Amino acid sequence: MAYKSTNPATGETVAEFPNHSDEEIENALAQADAVYRSDWSRGPIERRLAVLSRLADLVDRRAEELARVAVREMGKRISEARWEVEETARIARHFADNAARMLAPEKIETDQGDAWIEFHPIGVVVAIEPWNFPYYQLVRVAAPAIATGNPVLVKPAGIVPQCARLFEELILEARAPKGVWTTVFAGKDQVAKLLQDDRVQGVTLTGSEQAGSIVAAEAGRNLKKSVLELGGSDIFAVLDDADLDYAAEAGAAGRLTVAGQVCTAAKRFLVHERVADSFIEKLAQRFKAMRVGDPMDESVGLGPLSSMAARDSLAEQVRNAVAAGARVLHGGNPVQGDGAYFEPTILTDVRRDNPAYFEEFFGPVAQVHIVPDDDALVELANDSPYGLGGSIFSADIARAKALASRIEAGMVWINAMTGGGPELPFGGVKRSGYGRELAESGIKELINQKLVVVAPTRQAA
């Protein structure tokens, strides 16, 4: 595959990078393995956490530069890119400040003696990362890996090579040894070869269901631990007692942020029939008012999709959904002219026999379903191959909490669009993947949780 930086707002290719050779990737792996066997990984954690602290400061210092590169490479609006850069620094700083506590030995009460669990690195990790959050997704791997001592070979998405190189540059500038974090422009066969190598002990992937199944199969075949964050078709549930203006505002943001190219975006709106007409009207008003245009323009509410190919694929999905019986309430078409722009779109009447019912729409397309009661809402919510996140809007918190417990998802937010934070575990169930990133749960995914037991001293006869 080619690693090419193309501005989706204009179609202009601004940079292109060749794949690394097999020899270059072998050298990167050898260097990463040497780091794992050095004092960097085996020594005190304080040195590694100091790198994370400096990384956070560097990200803050170069925030505007980083944000503008992200806008040019994948079309994210400048305000969204600035948020991402800020969050990247926050995650690095969170692990710098808290990883020592997370990784402190844990005592176990047992009658077999003095027992505890120690936490140690496992070796080189391969990270396969997406384009929609080109820094944030990297730091979600980098921060816990640096803290634990696992060197990482990261294969970035093909359309954001400059973001990936900038991030590696910052880690080295933060005085991490060369080999702690290495960007590899690798093809599929080269990634498979890495997973077959005994020096690699884990793999983490954020991406499509198809890519996840391929990587999971290769990891399983080679007995490597894997963590997968895959697609989602998250619900946005609006109950009959919800604040409809607030829910509509959050729903529009939840569906249209980053042009809808977010795994945890609000994709399926499940609305109680008593408030359906009113809520749909309010949501449609916000979609119609959304200004589409240049992602560098601060007044624009919706930028382009990541590429022309992504735009065309989304258009085909919408056409197929309509051909199978769905109705377009608003939008439904690519925006004419230059750039990978697509209209904010609302689909209704998506029946279960419509393939769109089970698909993930990775763009500014919302499906609206009307439900008669809470039981029907749960049944529809769970009738999906995905189980990443979701939101429930209701004035009755006890009712919303009861529904949240019944939803098959890794994360549920009440009276807010799905979000996150470095202290909150992130991940899903079913075809949305397995394992967790961020928080204490995430830092302990790719790590040796070693049990040590000191047996009671035997008394001499």
Secondary structure, DSSP 8 states (H G I E B T S, - for coil): --EEEE-TTT--EEEEE----HHHHHHHHHHHHHHHTSHHHHS-HHHHHHHHHHHHHHHHHTHHHHHHHHHHHH---HHHHHHHHHHHHHHHHHHHHHHHHHTS-EEE--TTSEEEEEEE--SEEEEE--SSSTTHHHHHHHHHHHHHT--EEEE--TT-HHHHHHHHHHHHHTT--TTSEEE----HHHHHHHHHSTTEEEEEEES-HHHHHHHHHHHHHTT-EEEEE-----EEEE-TTS-HHHHHHHHHHHHHGGGG--TTS--EEEEETTTHHHHHHHHHHHHHH--B--TT-TT-SB---S-HHHHHHHHHHHHHHHHTT-EEEE--SB-SSSSS-B--EEEE---TTSGGGG----SSEEEEEEESSHHHHHHHHHSSSEES-EEEE-S-HHHHHHHHHHS-SS--EESS-S---TTS-B--EETTEES-BSHHHHHTTSSEEEEEEE-------
